Amino acid sequence: MERRKVLRLFFVSTLAAVIAPKFSFAQFNQLEKLDFSSLDFGTDFKWGVATAAYQIEGAHNIDGKSPSIWDTFSHKKGSIKTGENGDIACDFYHSYEKDLDLLKSLNMTVFRFSIAWSRILPNGSGTPNQSGLDFYQRVIDACLARGIEPWITLYHWDLPQILQDKGGWKNRDAIVWFSEYANLLTKTYGEKVKNWMVFNEPSAFTALGYLIGYHAPGLKGLKNYLPTVHHVCLCQAEGGRIIRKNVANANIGTTFSCSHVDVYKSEERDGNAAKRWDMLLNRLFIEPALGMGYPTESLPILRKLNKYIQPGDLEKLQFNFDFIGVQNYTREVVKENAFIPYMKGLEIKPVKRGAMEITEMGWEVYPEGIYKILKQFAAYPGVKKIFVTENGCAFPDEVVNGKVNDTKRIDFYQRYLKEVLRAKKDGVNIGGYFSWTLLDNFEWSECFKPRFGLVHVDFKTQKRIIKESGYWFKDFLLSP
């Protein structure tokens, strides 16, 4: 996941320092009294959770799995703040049935999960690993047996290291590698799985991994970033075409990390900077898929993408997705700063002046932001339907007498869901909402400290405790 820090650091970490938040958590005396119910979203609205393979599975080197870029990166000294790694994580590989029982108990009906590429194709391509294929078949069957819909994300950041050694996403051969991988998965699981997402947050894994080096594989610079952007955009569309070809009656989407962008002081002073940031954060990957090309008008440096565009590529960037996934956690506040090069004075402020509610990730709690970004993405003529494929928060959780009374998280969900419903009532075609996330997990470079889960995990004993926020969802989703 690693949401807004991803794109707050994006370019800015390389080109300038991000100002750290200096605010404290708001104190809540009582939770908001709800004036809506789950039924207000409609009887066909999907409710579920989102997860990622590397963050929960563990079993990093058993049953034929080869190292991914995150296995390598997390073992490299200095990459992870605490020196921890995802070798075991939540041990979902061995605990998936119990964890799906927990999900079922919360009255959720969708389990969004990703496939670990290196568990399926240890050599990146070529001969599949049957043990890996069998594992995900068991997960799918366990979902279906519980009345839970499996929603598969093809790629959630964990490229096989053997492919990274050949250049990874920077190498145009990535289109061939990814196509083979997508073909294998859709032909193997397409009869049972009808809901597919191509990528998780391409703006995040390209920027963090290939521009500023904060995430795997730890590369820096535009020479790594720009070809990666183009190859990922080509794969985004090609992945959709492969799913369409191989899966009958497929529901095909891809997901984007996105945030409403506000000016720091005034539109006159900071408006141009906000437009540039909106282009990078919210527009760079969706507009090529919609047939609009790359949004280079406000940021000429992106015209350097032309170096990597081959004849016919611009047409291949487009795919008619059935839905897009919006993933939102906070907003971005932008001001001009003449001392920052390349970005023409763009400086990212973590919050607007006067903000009082900050999560453990340093993100402002700003519920109206999800309403605004849903309206923004729905305004594209090519966007037919939207799912909120991730939304959630990390707060310090304590286990007291065997319980986790995470009041702030409940308050967060109540207020954000109210804004999702507001957007739906205003005409945005929203088909579902997936919480990030089911289990406290390995939060990428932030390690295990930020806890986003509806279920608390003791990473030493692997004991699970449903938090009060989990029980809140259980009651909320129970029809009156």
N, C-alpha and C positions, 0 to 999 in steps of 0.2 A: 504494500500500500504505500506509505510514505508520501502522502498526498501533497498538501500545499507547500510543505517545505521543499518538495521536489521543484516546484515551479517558482518558488520564491528565491531559491538558489540558482535556478536556471538563468544562465548568462550572468546574473548579478554576482554570484559567488566567484565567478571568474574575473569579472570586470569591476566589482565594487563590493563593499561590505554591506550585509543586510543589518538593519538596525534591530536589535533584540527587543522583545516586548518587556515592558516594565510594569505590567499590571497584575493585580491579584484576582483570584477567583471571586465571582459574586457569591454572596451568601443567600441561599434560598430557605425561607422559613416554611414554605409549603409548596407543593406542586400545583400547577395550574389545573383548575377544574375543567375537564374536557367538555366542549360543546359540540363534539362530533364523535362518530364511532367508525369502526372499520367498514361498516355497511355503507357509509356515505361515499366510499370510494367505488362501490359497485360490486356486484356478486362475482364478476369475472376478473377482478383485480388480483394480481399475483403478489403474495407475501412470502419473503424468504430471506436467506442470508447469503453473503458472498464470502468466498475464501480463496486462497492461493496455495498451490502445491508446496512450494518451498517453505512457506510460512507455517505449515501445519504438519506435513507428512512425516518428517524425519526419515529414518531408514535410508540414509544418504548413500550407502555403499553396499546394499544387499540385493539379492535376487536379480543380479545383472545390471543394476543401474550404474551408469558412469557419472563422473563429476559434471555438474553444471557450472556456469560462470559464478553462481552464488556459492557453491561449495568451495571453489577456488578463492574467490574474493573474501569470503568470511574467515578463511583461514590465514589470510595475509595480514601480517602484523600492522596495526594501525588503521585497518579498514573499518572495523566495528568499534564503537566507543568503548565497550566493556571487554572486548576480546572474545565475546560469545559467538556462537554460530548456530545454524539450523540443523545440525547433524541429527538431533532428536526432535527438537521443536515440541509439538504436541503429541508426537507419536501417533498421528492419525492413521498411519499405515497399518498399525496393529489395533487401533481403537475405533475404526470407522463405524462399526455397527453400534457401539455404545453411543458414539457422538451423534449418529443419525437418530437414535432413540431419543436423545436429548432434544434434537431439533424437532422431532415429531411431537414431543411433549409440550413444545412452545406454540403449537398450532400453526407452525409454518408449513408451507406447501411447496417451496422451491429451495433446492440446494444448488447454488452456483459454485462450481469448483473448476480448477484448471488441471491440465495434464502436464506432467513433468516430461518434457521432450526427451531428456537423457535416460528416463526410465523405459521409454518406448523404443527409442533408437539410440543405443549406447554409442554407436559410431556416428551419430548425427544423421546418417542416411544408411541405406543398405538393408541388411537383415534385421527384422524386428526382434525385440526381446519378448518372448512369449510370456514370461513371468510378469513383465510390466503390463502387457495387454490384459492379462488375466486379472491383475489387481483392479484396474479401472472397470472391468466388466463386473467384478464383485461389488464395487461401489455403486455402479449403476443399478444392478439388480437389487441391492439393499435399499436404495432409494425407492425403486418401484414397488418393492414389497411393502413399504411403509406408506404408500400413497404420496410420495414426495417426487416432484418433477426434477430430474437432473438437467441442469443448464451448464453446458461445457464451454469454457474459455480455452481456445487453442493455445494461446501463449500469454503467460503471466510472468515474464521477465527472466526465465531460467534457461537461457540458451545452453546447449551442450558445450562444454569447454573445448571439445575437439573441433567444433566449428568455429569457436572464437579464435582458436589457434590459426585458423585459415582466414581470419579477418572479421568474422562475425557478420553483423548487419552492415558493416562498412563494405563488405565484399558483395558485388552484384550477384554472385552465385547463391546468396542467401535466398533469392527468389526461387531457385531450383530446389534448394534444401527445404524451404518452408512448404513449397507445393507438394513435395513428396510426403512430408510429415502430415499435412492437412488431408491429403488423399487417403493415407493409411488410417487416420483416426475416423474420418467420416464413413469410409467403407466398413470399418470394423464395428462402429457403434451406431451407425445411422438408422438402423431399424428400430432401435429402442430410444434413441435420443433425438428429439426434434428441435430443440432450442440450442442455438450455437452462437458464440461470440468469437470473433477473430482475434482481436487484441485487447489487452488491458492497458489502457492509458499510454498510448504511444508517445505522447508529448513528455511523459515522465521518464520512461526507460531510455528514450533516446538522449534526452538532455542530461539526466543524472549519470548515465552510464558512458556516454560517448562525447560529452561536452565538458562537464566539470569534474568527472571522476569520483563523485560522491557515492555512486552505486556501482555494482558490477557492470562491465568488466574493469572500470576504473580508468577509462581513457579521457583525454582532455583535448579541447581545441576544435575549431571549425572544420579542420581537415578530416576529422573523425565524424563530426556531427552531421555535416551537410549530406554526404553520401548515405549515411545511415537513415536520415529523414526520408530521402527519396526511395530507398529500397524498401523501407517499412511501409510507405504509402502504397507502393506497387503491390506488396504482399497483402496489405489490408484489403485491397480490391480483389486480388487473385484468390485469397482465402475465401471470400464470399462466393466467387464463381465456382470454386471447387465444392463447397458445401451444397450450392444449388444443384450442381450436376449429380452429386452422389447421394443426397438425402431427400427422399420424397417428402413433400409437405413440410419442409424445413422452415423454421422461424429464425431468420439470420440477422445478426446485428454485430456491432463492435462497440467498445466503450471508450469514453473520453473523460479525462479529468478536466474539470472546468470550474470557473468561479466568476461571479459578477465582479467587474472591475469598476472601482470608484476613484474619483480624483481626490487628492489629499486636501487641497484647499479650494480651488476653483477650476471651473471648466476652462476659463481663459488662460490660466497659468499652467495647469497640469493636464489639460485635455488631450493634447497630442501624445504625451507619454502614455496616457491610459489607453489610447487607441493602439499604440504599438504593442503594449503588453497584451491587450485583448487579442491581437492578431496572433501572437506567439502562443498564448495560453489556450485560447478557445477556438481559433480558426484554422490553424496550420494544418491539421490532419483531417478535419471534417470537410472542408471545402473542396479539396481535390477529389474526395469520394463522391461528392455531389456534382462533379463535373464543372466546378468553378475554377479549377486550377489552383496554383499556390497564391496565397494572399500577400504578394510582395510589394504592394503599392506604398505601404507606409514604412517599410524597412528594406531599403535597397540592398542590404548585405545578403538577404535571402535570394537575390538574383543570381548569386554564385551557385545556386542549385542547377542552373542551366548547364554547368560543366558536366553534370552527371545524367542529364536527360538525353536519352537516345530516341531516334525516330520511332514514333508510335507510342511512346511512354505516356504522354498526356492523356490519350484516350484510354489507356489501360489503368489509369488511376481511378476511374469511375466505377462504382458498383451501386446498384439499386437495393440498398439495405431495407429489410422489413422494419427494423427498428434501430434506434441508436441508444446506447446506454450513457446516461448522464451520471457522473460521479462528483459529488460536491460535498465539501466540508466547511468552507469558510468563504470569505470574499478577499479580494486583493485591493489595496489602496496604493495609488501610484502618484509620485510627484516628479517634476522635472529636476534634474541635477546636471549642470553643465560640465561637471568634472568626470562624468562616466562616458567613456568612448563607445563606439559601435552602436550602442543603444540610443544614441542621440539624447543623452541626458536622462534616461529612465532610471528611477530609483524606486524600489518597492518598500513601502512601509507595511509592517505586519498588521497593524490595525489602525482604524481611524481614531483621531483624538477623542478621548473621553470613554473609549471602550473599557468595560470592566470585566467582561466574562471571557476568559482565556483558557483553552484546554491545555493538557499537559504537553501537547505538541507545539504550543505557542500560537495556536490558531484562534482567531476571534470567533466566538459564538454569535453568528449573525443569521438567524433563520430566514429573514427576508431575501437573503442572497440566493437560496435555492429556488424561490419563486421567480426571481429575476432571471436566473440563468435558464430555467425551464422555458420561460417565455422567449428568451433570446434564441435558444436552439429550435424551438417550435416554429419560429418565424421563417426558417429556411423552407422554401417550397418543397424541397426533396426529402424532408424529414416527415415520415408518415406516422411514426409512433415512437414514444419515448418510454423507456424504463429507467427508474432510478436504480442503477445497478450497484451503487455504493453510497452510503451515508452513515456517519457514526461519529463517535468521539472517544477520546482517551482522557480519563480522569484518574487520579490516585485512588485505588480501591483498597479497602482493608477487610480482612476476614475477621469478624467479631462473633464469637459464639456460633461459628459454623455458617454465618450468613454474610453476604456482601450487600450492604444497603447503599446502593449507588444512586442516590437521589438526583445528583446533577445529570447523570446520563438519562434518567427517565424524563427529566425536565427538557433536556435537549431533544429527545425523540418527539415528545409531545409538541413542542413548538415548531420543529422542522416539518413534521407530518401535517400540521395545520397549514403550513405554507404550500406543501405539495397538493393538498386538497384544494386550496385556494386557486392554484394554477389549473388544476383539473376542472374546477367549476368555471374558470375563465376560458375554457375551451381547449386547453392543451390536452392532446390525446396521450394520456399517461396510462400505461398498462400494468405497472407494478412497482413495488418498492422492496429493495433488498438491503437489509442492514449489514454494515461492516462492523462486527463480524460475529460468527458463532462463538469462537473460542479466543481467549487471549492467546497471542501467538508471537512468532519472531517478527518484529517490526523492522525488518531490513537493517539499515545502518544504525537505527535507534535501539536495536537489540530487544530485550524482553521487558524493559521498563514500561513503555506505553501500553496500556491495556485497553483494547477496544471491544473486547468480547462481551456477549450476553452471558457467557459462562466463564467463570474464573478457573484458571488452570494453575495448579502448583507445579512448576516445571521440574521440581526435584522428585516429586512422588507421582506426578501425572494425575492427581486427584482433581476431579471436576466439581464445581459448585455453581449451580444456577444462581445468577445474581438477581436482585430485585427487579432490575430492568428486564431480565428474561421473563420473570413472572408477570411483569406488567404487559409485555407483548402477549403472553399466553392469555391473559384476561381480555386484552383489547381485541384479540382476534377471535375470541369466543363469541359467537353470535348471540345476541340477547333473546 
